[in-house]
């Protein structure tokens, strides 16, 4: 079984079809899938879904400070890792809109999702030439379970930009390894800058940077010995400049913070890690489960994923070896351009006749190498997550660390699609493989199950929107009430504070306390200093929370010490005059 598409015989001198000149049914359906995916997410944003939280509000506050030119943070507030790129993307939106809003904070993340979707389609079409398979990939990525849309839309640091950047690196790697003419130095510079930028933003995507980089070195090592290599390195340093400068100026090592966040300082048993990393994590992180939980039947993906990884790796490796054994056509352009490596034999192309004018065809060697890089990166991501304590301690919430696996979805499903389309052939001749009669219905069942399970999880996520909208309305009432009461400073729990400060554009400043009323974790210490200096801060707690219980006990012990204001879902404790 080899990667690529079967070539239809063409008469001498027949013109090659230009993609886009005639979309065909698959093209129109792909465009419709893109619109559905974007429309679904716009509908979510219009209903304040997925629900926001104080972590996202911290990024919004950073964006507000940037828009006002008050602060230019390197890291997500309160930690020494995870670059604040989303804050810099949202700051111009706040400046143009005249103030902060949840929608303004999330518009850049929506744009990043659209970019990811289009790049996934582009990569799939470049490597397979199969528009129907491109439609399948786009349709799957247009769906969105609770965990997936949270990763894609919440500006909580790192997740929305990782997938778009890694997919861009894959597309650029194909172009560079194939020897696409024109703008080569620009492509090298963009590749290096994105790689460096991701080192600053979030190390979770590093397996993809390393794997795709290794594939590029394999095809373009001679070109990289010249100006291209120097430009690549300089651009990578520029992309990682915030991290490098902060480390030089402060002497801090971001790796230590990353290891602490991954649970390196905590302990979890191996059974818990294996269950969270290999059973629960993939199904949740790749969009096959409902909000916050996986039904037993939805965990079938945990069994399928290792088989898909093995099949995709074996297919790519077989194609790579087979294509490398074919003598290179001297007339074929060398992958890597002038001075680059070899592009492989011209007949062994992944999308011959479909690349269009001005775009080099993708040799089977290049396609196989990129597929293999995506598979190995997925294995590395899955392995790193499984050995971390986070997989065992907080498997549901930590499944977000597997969001990068969606980058590898085309590579995982291509062999299955080829089998479903009857594309399994023996190495010689046109006879079917011995197992093809069984492989085709199994492949079809797997594809239908994948679409069906992801679709069901999307439906489950959509059902939570009314509750999310109602909770947001209650929070809006809280903000309105505090303004009417003239409250300027409050103390509240962690998951209330930053959200309240962001929603009021810092008109209400909050300091964090725990359930025992002792100081908690403030991501922006200036807020605590301001609240501590205030004459009589109020207290805010969700109805029925442990913090509300503690404050009620204080009120019972000292009647008249606090004035209680109750609204739907919230309790406000005002100091008595």
N, C-alpha and C positions, 0 to 999 in steps of 0.2 A: 504494500500500500504506500503510495507516495502523495506528497502534498502537491497541490496545484489542481488545475482544471483540465478536462479533456479538451483538446483542440479540434475544432471542426475543420474539415478540409476546405480549403479556399482556393479558388482558381488563380492562375498567375495574374498578377496585376490587380486583383480585387482590392478595393479600398478597405481600409480598416474602419470599423465603426467608431465614432467619437462618442465617449460617454457624455451624457447630458444633451447630445443633439436629439436623441430619442429616448426618453426615460423608460418607456415600456411600463407594463403593469407593476413589475417589482419596484421600479423607481418611484412611481406614484404612491404605492403602498408604503414605501420607506419614508417618503415625505410626510405621509399621514401619520405614521408611527412617531416621527419626531414631533409633530404638532401635538399629538395626544400626550406624549411624555412631558413636553413643556407645559401644555395646558393643565395637566393634572397637578403639576407642581405650582403653577400660578394659582390654581384653585386652592391648594393647601395654604399658600402664602396669604391669600385673601381672607382666609379663615383663621389666621394666626397659628397655623399648624405647619410643622410639628411644634409641640409646646416649647416655649423658650425657658430659660433657666438663668441662674446667676452667673454661670460660667460664660454663657453667650453674652450676657449683659456686660461682663468685664471686657470682652472684646469690643463691644459697642462703646463703652466708656473710653477705651483707648482710642477708638476712631474719633470720638468727640473731641478728645484732647488734641489729637493730630489736626483735626479740622480747625480748631481754635489756635493752633500753633502754641499750645501750652506744654506739650510733652511729645516726645518721639521715641516710644519704647522699642527696644530690640526684641524682647520676649513677651509672651503672654503674661499679663500682670500676675505677680505673686509667685513666679517660678523662673528658673534659669534655663529653660529649654522651650521649644516650640515657638518659632518666630511669629511675630504679630503681623504677618502679611495681610490677613483679612481686614485688620484695622486700617491699614494703608489703602486698601481697595475701597473700603466703605467711606473713608474720610471725604473724598470729593463728592460723594452722593449726599452726605450730610451738609456739606458746604453749599451745594446747589439747592438743596431742599430747605435750607434755612434752619435745620435742626435735626436731631436724631429721631429715628423711628425703627421699629423692628423690620418693617418692609425695606427701608433703605439699607439696613445692615445686611439683609439677605439678598438683595438684588445682585450683588457681585457673585455670590455663591450660585445663584440660578444661572448666571452667565457662564460660570465655570462648568456647570453641569451640561449646558448646551454645547460648549466646546468639547467636553469629554465625549458626548454622544456623537458629534460629527466626526471627531478624530477616530473613534472606534469604527465607524462606518468606513472612513477613508482607509484605515489600516486593513480592515477585512477585505475590502475590494481590491486593494493593491496586492495582497498576498494570495488571494484566491480567484479573483475575477468573477466570482459568483454573486450576482446581485440578489438572488433569493436567500443565500446564506447571510448576506449583508442585512437583508430585511429581518431575518431571524434574530441576529445580534442586536439590532436597533430596537426591535420589539421587546426583547428581554430587558434591555437597559432602560426602556421607556417605563416599564413597570417599576414599582417602588414600594417595598414593605416599610413598616415603621422604622426599622433599624437603618435601612438603606436611605430613605428620605431624610432621616436625621443626619446621617453622615454627609449627605449631599447639600442640604440647605441650611443647617444650623451653623452659624459662624462661631464655632467653639474652638477653632484652632486646628489647622492642618488638613483635615479630611477633605473638604471640597476641592482644594487645589492639588492634592496629591495625584488623584486619578487623572485629571486633565493633563497635568505636567508629564506624568509617566507615559500616557498615551501619545503625547506630542514627541517625547523622546523616542518612542518606538517608530512612529511615522518618519521622523528625521533619520533614524538609523537605517530604515529601509532605503530612503532616498540616497543617503551617503554611501551605503554599501553597494547599491545598485549602480552608482556612477551617474546620477542625474546631472545633466549639464547645467551650468549657470548657478550663481549664488552659492557656490560650495562653501566659500569661506564664511558667508553669512550663516549658512546652516550649521557649520561647525561652532560658530560663536553662540548661536541660539542653543545648541545642544549643551555646550559647556555651561552657559549661564543658567539654564533650567536645572541642570544637575547640581550646580553649586547652590542655587536657590533652595532646592529641596533638602539639601544638607542642613540649611538653616531652618527651614520651616518645620520639617518633621522627619526623623530618621526612619519612620516606618516604611518609607518608599525606597530606602537604600538598596534592598535586594533587586529591585527593577533597574535602578541606576547602574549597579555593578554588572548585572547580567547583560543588559543591552550594551553597556560600554565594552564588555569583553567581546561581544559579537562584532562590534565596530572595529576593535583592535585587530581581530582576526582577519577582517577583510581589507582594512585600510591602514595597516601598520606602516607601510612605506610612506604613504601620504602624511601620516601623523609625525613623521620624523622631520617635517619641514614646517612651513608657515602655519599649516592647519593645526598641528599639535600645539604650537606656541599660542595660537589664538584660542584654541580650546581650553588650555590651562589658564590663560589670563581671564577668559570669560567665566570659568568656574570659580576662580578666586573672587571675581566681582560679585557673582551671585551669592557666595557665602560670606561676603565682606562683613555684614552685621555680626555674624557669629565670630569671625576671626578677630574683628576689632574689639568686641566685648571681651573675648578671652584674653587678648593682649593687655587690655586696660585694667581688667579686674583680677586676672589670674585664675578665673573660674574655669572648670572643665565641664562643658555641657553633658559629656558622657556620663558623669557621676549622677547628674540630675535625672537623666533618662533611665539609668539603671534603677534608681530609687523609685521612680514612677512605675516601672514595670513590675515592681514587687520584689526586687532583689533583696530588700531588707526585711521581707516578710517570708512566711513559710506556708507552703501548701503541699499536701500529699500528692504523690504521683498519680494515684487513681483519679483524684479531682482534676489535676492538670490535664491528664489524657482525655477525660470526659469533656472538660470545658474546651480544650484545644482541638480535638479531633471529632467530637460528636456534636456538641451544642454550638460551638463557635462557627464552623463553616455554614451551617444551616441558617443561623441568625445573621451572620455577617454578610452573606451573599443574597439575602432577601427571600428566604423560603419559610419564614416563621411569622407568627402574629406578634403584636406588640408585647414585648417583655417575656414571651414564653414560646416554647415549641411544643406542639402536639406530637405525640409519638410518631404518627404517620408522616409528619413533616421532616423527621430526622432521616428519611431515606437518602437524602442528599449526602449525609455523612458517609454512607456506604458507597455511593456512586463516585464521590470526589476522588478517592485514592485510585480507583480504577480508571477514571478519566485522565488523571495526571500520568499514570503509567502508560496508558494507550497513547496519549498525546506525545509524551517523551519518546516512546518507542517509534512512533510514526515519523516524528521529526528527525530522529537519529538515523533511521533507515533511509529516509529521503536524502539527508545530508551526505551519508556515505555513498549512496547510489549516484547522486549528482556529481560528487567529487571524483568518481571513477570515470566520468565521461570526459574525453579530451576537450579542452577549451577551444572554441572557435576563435581563430586569430582576429577575425573581423568584429568579434563581440566587444563592446565597451568594457573596460576593466572596472570592476567595482572599486570605488574609491577614486575614480577619475585619474588624471595624470599621475603616474607614479604609484597608483594604488595596487591592491592585490588583484586577484582574478575574480571574474564575475561568474564563472561556471559556464557550462555549455549553453549556447543559445537555444537549442531545442528544449532544454529543461527549464522552461519558464513557468512561473506560477500564474501569471495573468497575461500571457502573450496575446497581442491583438486587442487588449482591453485597456491598456494603459493610456491611450490617447496620444495625440501629437505633442511632442516636446517633453514627454515623460518616459523615462527608460523603463523597459520591461523588467520584471523582477525575476531573476534566475531562481531556480528551485533551491540552489544552495543557500541563497540569501533568505528566501522564505522559510526554509527549514531552520536556519540558524536563529531567526527572530522568533519563530514559534517555540523553539527549544529554550531560548532565553526567557520567554514569558512563562513557560512551564517551570523552569528551574527557580525563577524568582518567586512563583507561587509556592513552591515547595519550601524555599527559604523563609518566606513570610509565615507559613503555617508552622514550620518547625520552631522558629524563634518565639512565636506566640505560645506554643504548647509548652515549651520549657520554662516560660515565665510563670511566676506565682499568680499573676493576674488571671490567667486562664482557670486556675483552681479556686481563687478567692472570690472573684466577682465575674463569673463567666458570662452572665447576661449583658451587663453594661460594657464589659471589656471586649465583647465581640466586635465592637467598632474598630479594634485594631486590625481586623481582617478585611477592612473595606477595600484594600488594594487588590484583593483577589478578583474583583470584577474586571480588572485590567486584563487578566488572563482568560476571560470567558471565551473570546473567539478561538484561542488556541485549544482550549479544552473541548469545545464542541465541534471543531472542524472535522476530526476523524469520524465522529458520530454522524455528522451531516453527510460526509462522503459515503458512509455505509448505508445511510437511509436513502440516498440518491442512487444506490446501486453502483457506487464508484469503487468498490473493492475489486481489484484485479490482481492477477498474479504478475510477477515481474516480467514475464515474457508472454506474448500472445494476448488474446482477448478472452481467455477462459475465466470463468468466475472462480474465486477462491472456494475452497472446500466448505468453509463455514459461512459463505455469503448468504445462503438461503435462510440461515438462522439469524445472521447478523443484521439483515435489513429490518425485520420486524422488531427486533430488540432495540435497534437504534431509533426507529420511529417511536416506539413506546417511551424511550428515554427522553426524546425531544418533547413529546406531548406532555409527559409528566413534569418536565422542567418548566414549560410554559404554564401548565395548569397550576402547579404548586406556587410559582411566583405570582400568578394572577390571583390566586386565593389569598395569599399574604397581602397583596395590594388592596384587595377588597376589605380585609380585616383592618388594615391601617386606615382606610377611608371611613370606616364605621366609627372611629374614635374622634373624628373631626368635630361633631356637635358638642361633645364633652369638653374638648379643648377650647372651642369658641366660648363656651359658657364660663370656663375657668378664667379665660382672658377678660371677659366682661366683668367678672368679680374683681379682678385685679385693677381694672380701669376704675371701678367704683371706689376701690381703696385709695387710688391716687387722687381722685376727685375729692374724696372726703378729707384726706390729709391737707389738701390745698385749702378747702373751705374752713378747716379748723385752724389754719395758719401754722401748721406744724412744719418746722424747718429741719429739725434733727431728731433721729430716732435710733433706737437699738432694736435689733431683730436677729433672727437666725440666718445662717449662711445662705440658704436657698431663697431668702427674701431680700437681703440687703442690696446687692448689686443690681438686681432686677428692678427694685424700687427706685434706686438712684438713677438708673438709666432711663426708666419710664418717665421720670420727672425732669430729665435733662439737668440733674444735679440741683434742682430746686429743693429737693429733700435729700439730705445726706444721711447715710446709715452706717453704723458700726456693728460688727458682728458680735453676738454673744451666743454661748451654748445654752443648753437647757437648764443649767444651774446658775445662769445670769453672769457667768464669768466671761472675760474677753475671749473671742474666738479668732478665727483666721480671716484677716482682712487682706484681700489681694491688693488694695491700694491704701497704704498706711495713712495717707493724708486725711482720709475720711475719718479714721478713728481719732486723730488729733483734733479735728474740727468738732466732732461730737463730744469728746471729752472736755473740750473748752466751752461747750454750750451750757447755758444756765440750767435748763430743765428739759432734757431730751424725753421724748415719748417712747413707748414700747409698742411694737407691732408683732402679732403672732397669728398664725392660721388657727381657725377654730378647731378645737379638739387636739391640738398638738401638745407635746410635752412642755414646750415653752409656755403655752397658754395656761397649762395646768399649774406650772410653777408660779406664774404671775397671779393667777386666781388665788393660790394659797397665800401669797404675800398680801393680797387685798383682804382676805378673810382674817389674817393675823393682825392687820393694821387697817381697820375700816376708815375710809375717807382719805387714805394716803394716795390713792389713784382714782381718777375718774374713768370709768369704762364706757367706751363707745363701741357698739356692736353693729356690724354690717354683714351682709351675706358672705360667709366664708372667712371673715377676719374679725379680730378683736384688737382694738386700739386702746392703750392704757395711757392716759394723760396725767401728768403730775398735778396734784391739787394746787389750787392757787393759794 
